[in-house]
Amino acid sequence: MPDYGHDLMFGAMLEPERAADAVALAVLAEQVGLDAVSLADHPYWPERLDTFALLAYIAARTDRVRVFPNLANLPLRPPAMLARTAATLDVLSDGRFELGIGSGAQQLWDAIVAEGGPVRDAAESINALDEAVQVIRALWLAGPEVSFTGRHYRIAGATPGPTPAHDINIWLGAYQSRMLGLVGRVADGWVPSSPYLTPEQLPAANQIIDAAAVDAGRSPDAVRRIFNIGGEFNRTGRGFLHGPPALWVEQLTELTLAHGVSGDILYRVESGDVIRRFAYEVVPAVRSAVSSERGRRGIDRTSRDEVRCTVNRPLLGR
């Protein structure tokens, strides 16, 4: 698949045992030049502090990095509240918040139900996520009251607001064909994780996203590809991102130029040493290699990251 031309973004999905360590790693990520920090969202695990509260604290302790949930658990977070929380965090962070959303992992559904969440099969989860995106976007737009009647969510005369500080991206997690189609139709970004979707599977998934985007009247490059990357630094290469920094540089450069990945997010980071090595020994070399090849190909990325989703807005009063 082609390079979609987005600016490169490098970050970390933080998963230390203590909240204080997460904040320290987020501050470190900013100091060494990474672009984004994120947290997984598992509201049903009592040993975890609330993802959105912790992201707010991280935003307060940083000045530049983007922050986002990776990914917000939709079944336990109603879309109207997601919209208002996301907008609030965006205002507080001066426009540094992005909204990643997941439909809920099927293998964890018992825990979701135990917390009062709904029972949904795979098809219902996709429909609910589609409806949620419509509700969230409507509540971010200044204007008249919003009404929406869907199979999973209903709002009746809700007043939009608060208004985000910038045009928040909605990034969706997806692996199966129908969910990938939803990404192509409505999302600003796609966020899979390499332990569950290998680089070899990216071309087929991209084809589904691209076809769905075109069918919805969008350009395929309206969807940023963001990859949660699991790997290990060691002396000898033995597969994807298991080897020295030079191997990481080669493989991540290929992900961008051959498969359109423009966001590389270290997966489940607990070590500052990993963040430093990634930032100092991998990121600059990938940026340089991609920039050189894009220059040779004549790829202009100046407008790629201004492309926004303009379809599937809520039908007010439906």
Number of C-alpha atoms within 10 A of each C-alpha: 16 13 19 24 22 24 16 18 17 21 28 27 25 24 19 16 11 12 17 12 16 24 22 13 25 28 20 16 24 19 15 14 18 25 20 24 28 29 26 21 22 22 18 20 12 8 10 16 14 17 21 20 12 17 23 20 15 24 26 13 14 18 14 18 23 22 30 29 23 28 23 26 23 20 23 18 14 15 24 22 12 22 25 19 18 25 27 20 25 26 17 16 24 16 19 20 30 23 23 27 26 21 25 23 15 14 8 11 18 14 16 22 15 10 14 11 17 15 13 18 10 15 10 14 22 21 18 20 23 21 22 25 22 18 29 23 21 26 27 21 16 13 11 13 15 20 19 19 16 15 9 15 15 16 17 13 13 14 17 21 16 18 18 23 17 14 17 19 19 22 27 27 23 22 16 11 13 16 23 24 25 21 26 29 28 26 28 23 22 25 25 20 19 17 12 11 16 12 17 9 13 20 15 12 18 23 16 19 25 24 18 22 25 13 13 17 12 21 19 18 22 24 31 26 24 23 23 22 25 18 18 16 17 13 11 10 16 11 10 17 21 17 17 16 22 16 21 24 21 15 16 27 25 18 21 23 19 15 22 24 28 23 26 24 26 22 23 18 19 18 14 15 11 16 21 17 14 23 21 15 15 20 23 13 19 21 17 12 17 20 16 12 13 16 11 9 9 9 14 12 14 10 10 16 15 11 14 19 21 13 14 15 15 21 13 16 12 11
